[in-house]
C-alpha cells in the first residue's frame, strides 16, 4: 500500500502529516529523530526499535509512539509489515499534553483495540474521496487520547487486582468472543460477583464488562467486513457471538452511529 503525505490541512489543530499501512519496513537510522510525533505498529513479523540504550521488540499488534526529535532506529531480521501515521497541525506542540511526557509510549497487543482500524479506515476514506478533514482531526485526537489511556492501563497492569482479575477476563473475552459469553459466566470463572467484576472493569478500562465485550465483538465484526466483504451479515454475526443477525445489526448501528 502506498504512503500518503499531508492528507489533511496543516492548518487544522491536528493533521495527518503522513500515513501508510501494510508497509514493508526497511531498516532506518534517524540520529536526529523524526520532526513530528510518529506512531508505528507491527501487523506482520516483528522489528526492533532502538532508542538510546533500549532495544524494544515490536511484535504483531504492538505499537510505539515516538515524540519529535528523539533519536531512534529500526531493524528486523525478516519480513516486517507495519502501519504508521505521523501528526502535525497548529496544536502539534501540545500533543505532549494529551499523551504525556514519557520518552515514548509502547502499546501491548492485549489492551483495548477499539481504535486499531483508525489508520486503515482513514486511508480508505482518503482513497475514496470520503475523508472529511475536520472529522479526521477529531479522530486524530481520539486516537492519541486512546494511546494515553492504554499507557495508563499498562502501568496498572502491575497491580495484583488487574493481573488476577482484569487481565484473565480480557484474555477470556478475546478467546471466546465468538461463543455465548455473559458477564455472569466471566465472574463465575473468576470466583467473584458480576457486580464486582463490572466495578473493576469500569475502574481499569473505563467501560462496563458488558460494554467491553460488545465493543470487542463489534471491532471484530469491522475486521470481517473489511477483510471478507463477501461474507453475509448472518455469518459475521455468528462469528462474533450473536445468534440473531437482527440483534447484531441493531447493536452495530447503535454503536457505530
MITI-523123 format. One line per 4 residues: number of its first residue (from 0); their letters; for each residue x, y, z of C-alpha. Coordinates in Angstrom, 1 decimal. Example, Ala and Ser with C-alpha at 12.3 -4.5 7.8 and 13.67 -1.06 7.14 Angstrom:
2
0	AS	12.3 -4.5 7.8 | 13.7 -1.1 7.1
This chain:
257
0	XXXX	0.0 0.0 0.0 | 1.4 3.5 -0.8 | 2.3 6.2 1.6 | 0.3 9.4 1.6
4	XXXX	1.5 12.8 2.8 | -0.4 15.7 4.3 | -3.8 14.3 3.5 | -5.4 16.8 5.8
8	XXXX	-4.6 20.5 6.0 | -1.8 21.5 8.4 | -4.0 24.5 9.4 | -6.2 22.1 11.4
12	XXXX	-5.5 21.7 15.1 | -4.3 18.1 14.4 | -3.5 16.9 10.9 | -2.0 13.8 9.3
16	XXXX	1.5 14.5 8.1 | 1.9 11.0 6.6 | 0.1 7.7 6.8 | 0.6 4.2 5.4
20	XXXX	-0.4 0.6 6.0 | 0.9 -2.9 5.0 | 4.3 -1.2 4.6 | 7.3 -3.4 4.2
24	XXXX	9.5 -1.7 6.8 | 13.2 -1.3 5.9 | 15.9 -0.6 8.4 | 16.0 3.1 9.3
28	XXXX	18.5 5.2 11.3 | 17.4 8.6 12.5 | 20.2 10.2 14.6 | 18.1 13.4 14.9
32	XXXX	14.7 11.6 15.2 | 11.6 12.5 13.2 | 10.3 16.1 13.2 | 6.8 15.2 14.5
36	XXXX	5.0 12.6 16.6 | 5.2 9.2 14.9 | 3.1 6.1 15.6 | 4.4 2.8 14.3
40	XXXX	2.6 -0.6 14.7 | 3.5 -4.1 13.5 | 0.9 -6.0 11.5 | 3.1 -8.9 10.4
44	XXXX	6.5 -10.2 11.5 | 8.5 -8.2 14.1 | 11.1 -5.5 14.3 | 13.3 -3.8 16.8
48	XXXX	13.3 -0.2 17.8 | 16.5 1.2 19.3 | 16.1 4.3 21.5 | 19.2 5.2 23.3
52	XXXX	20.4 2.0 25.1 | 17.0 0.4 24.9 | 16.0 -2.2 22.3 | 12.2 -2.6 22.0
56	XXXX	10.8 -5.6 20.1 | 7.7 -4.7 18.2 | 5.6 -7.9 17.6 | 2.3 -8.3 15.9
60	XXXX	-0.3 -5.9 17.4 | 2.3 -3.9 19.3 | 3.0 -0.3 18.6 | 5.0 2.7 19.7
64	XXXX	4.5 6.4 19.7 | 7.8 8.3 19.3 | 8.0 12.0 20.1 | 9.6 14.6 17.8
68	XXXX	13.4 14.7 17.5 | 14.1 11.6 19.6 | 17.0 9.7 18.0 | 16.0 6.2 17.1
72	XXXX	16.5 3.4 14.6 | 14.5 0.4 13.2 | 15.7 -3.0 12.2 | 14.4 -6.5 11.6
76	XXXX	15.7 -10.0 10.7 | 12.8 -10.9 8.3 | 9.7 -9.5 6.6 | 8.3 -6.8 8.8
80	XXXX	5.0 -5.2 7.8 | 3.9 -2.1 9.6 | 1.3 0.7 9.6 | 2.1 4.2 10.6
84	XXXX	0.8 7.7 11.0 | 2.5 11.0 11.8 | 0.9 14.1 13.2 | 1.3 17.9 12.7
88	XXXX	-1.1 20.8 12.8 | -1.5 24.0 14.8 | -1.6 22.1 18.1 | 1.2 19.6 17.3
92	XXXX	3.4 21.2 20.1 | 0.6 20.4 22.5 | 0.4 16.7 21.8 | 2.5 16.0 24.9
96	XXXX	-0.3 17.4 27.0 | -2.5 14.6 25.5 | -0.1 11.6 25.6 | 2.1 12.7 28.5
100	XXXX	5.8 13.5 28.6 | 7.3 9.9 28.6 | 10.2 9.4 26.2 | 7.9 7.1 24.2
104	XXXX	4.6 5.2 24.5 | 4.6 1.4 24.0 | 1.3 -0.3 23.4 | 0.9 -4.0 24.2
108	XXXX	-1.3 -6.1 21.9 | -3.7 -7.3 24.6 | -5.1 -3.9 25.6 | -8.2 -2.3 24.2
112	XXXX	-8.1 -2.2 20.4 | -11.2 -0.1 19.6 | -9.1 2.4 17.6 | -6.9 -0.2 15.8
116	XXXX	-8.7 0.5 12.5 | -8.0 4.2 12.6 | -5.2 4.1 10.0 | -6.8 1.7 7.5
120	XXXX	-10.2 3.5 7.8 | -8.5 6.8 7.2 | -6.6 5.6 4.2 | -9.8 4.0 2.7
124	XXXX	-11.7 7.3 3.2 | -8.9 9.3 1.6 | -8.7 6.9 -1.4 | -12.4 7.0 -2.0
128	XXXX	-12.6 10.8 -1.6 | -14.7 10.5 1.6 | -12.2 11.9 4.0 | -13.6 14.9 5.9
132	XXXX	-10.7 16.9 7.3 | -12.4 18.2 10.4 | -13.7 14.7 11.3 | -10.2 13.4 10.7
136	XXXX	-8.8 16.0 13.2 | -11.2 14.7 15.8 | -10.2 11.1 15.0 | -6.5 12.1 15.5
140	XXXX	-7.3 13.5 18.9 | -9.3 10.4 19.9 | -6.5 8.1 18.7 | -3.9 9.9 20.7
144	XXXX	-6.1 10.0 23.8 | -6.7 6.3 23.5 | -3.0 5.7 23.4 | -2.6 7.7 26.5
148	XXXX	-5.4 5.7 28.2 | -3.7 2.4 27.2 | -0.5 3.6 28.7 | -2.3 4.2 32.0
152	XXXX	-3.7 0.7 31.7 | -0.3 -0.8 31.2 | 1.0 1.0 34.3 | -1.9 -0.5 36.2
156	XXXX	-1.0 -4.0 34.9 | 1.4 -4.3 37.7 | -1.5 -4.1 40.1 | -2.3 -7.5 41.5
160	XXXX	-6.1 -7.0 41.1 | -5.6 -6.1 37.5 | -3.3 -9.2 36.9 | -5.6 -11.6 38.8
164	XXXX	-9.0 -10.4 37.5 | -9.0 -7.9 34.6 | -6.2 -9.4 32.5 | -7.6 -13.0 32.6
168	XXXX	-11.1 -11.6 31.9 | -9.8 -9.7 28.8 | -8.0 -12.8 27.6 | -11.2 -14.9 28.0
172	XXXX	-13.2 -12.3 26.1 | -10.6 -12.3 23.2 | -10.5 -16.1 23.0 | -14.3 -16.8 23.3
176	XXXX	-16.0 -13.7 21.8 | -17.5 -15.9 19.1 | -19.4 -18.0 21.6 | -22.1 -17.2 24.0
180	XXXX	-20.5 -15.2 26.8 | -22.1 -13.3 29.7 | -20.8 -11.2 32.5 | -22.1 -13.8 34.9
184	XXXX	-20.0 -16.5 33.2 | -16.9 -14.4 33.4 | -17.4 -13.6 37.0 | -18.1 -17.2 37.9
188	XXXX	-14.8 -18.3 36.4 | -13.0 -15.7 38.4 | -14.9 -16.5 41.6 | -16.3 -13.0 42.1
192	XXXX	-19.7 -11.4 41.7 | -20.8 -9.9 38.3 | -21.3 -6.5 40.1 | -17.7 -6.5 41.5
196	XXXX	-16.3 -7.5 38.1 | -18.1 -4.6 36.4 | -16.9 -2.2 39.1 | -13.3 -3.3 38.4
200	XXXX	-13.8 -3.2 34.6 | -15.1 0.4 34.9 | -12.2 1.4 37.1 | -9.5 -0.1 34.9
204	XXXX	-10.8 0.2 31.3 | -13.4 3.0 31.6 | -16.1 0.6 30.4 | -18.5 -1.8 32.0
208	XXXX	-17.8 -5.5 31.4 | -20.8 -5.8 29.0 | -19.7 -2.8 27.0 | -16.2 -4.2 26.8
212	XXXX	-17.5 -7.5 25.4 | -19.8 -5.7 23.0 | -17.1 -3.3 21.7 | -14.6 -6.2 21.2
216	XXXX	-17.2 -8.2 19.2 | -18.1 -5.2 17.1 | -14.4 -4.4 16.4 | -14.0 -8.0 15.2
220	XXXX	-17.1 -7.5 13.0 | -15.5 -4.5 11.4 | -12.4 -6.6 10.7 | -14.6 -9.2 9.0
224	XXXX	-16.5 -6.6 7.0 | -13.2 -5.0 5.8 | -11.2 -8.2 5.1 | -14.0 -10.5 4.0
228	XXXX	-16.7 -8.4 2.4 | -18.2 -11.4 0.7 | -19.5 -12.8 4.0 | -23.1 -12.4 4.8
232	XXXX	-24.3 -10.4 7.8 | -25.6 -13.6 9.3 | -22.2 -15.3 9.1 | -20.4 -12.3 10.6
236	XXXX	-23.0 -12.1 13.4 | -22.4 -15.8 14.2 | -18.6 -15.4 14.2 | -19.0 -12.5 16.7
240	XXXX	-21.1 -14.3 19.2 | -24.6 -13.2 18.0 | -27.2 -15.9 17.4 | -29.6 -13.3 16.0
244	XXXX	-28.4 -11.3 12.9 | -31.1 -8.7 13.6 | -29.8 -8.1 17.1 | -26.3 -7.9 15.8
248	XXXX	-27.4 -5.3 13.2 | -29.2 -3.3 15.8 | -26.3 -3.3 18.1 | -23.9 -2.4 15.3
252	XXXX	-26.0 0.6 14.2 | -26.3 1.9 17.8 | -22.6 1.6 18.5 | -21.3 3.0 15.2
256	X	-23.7 5.8 14.6
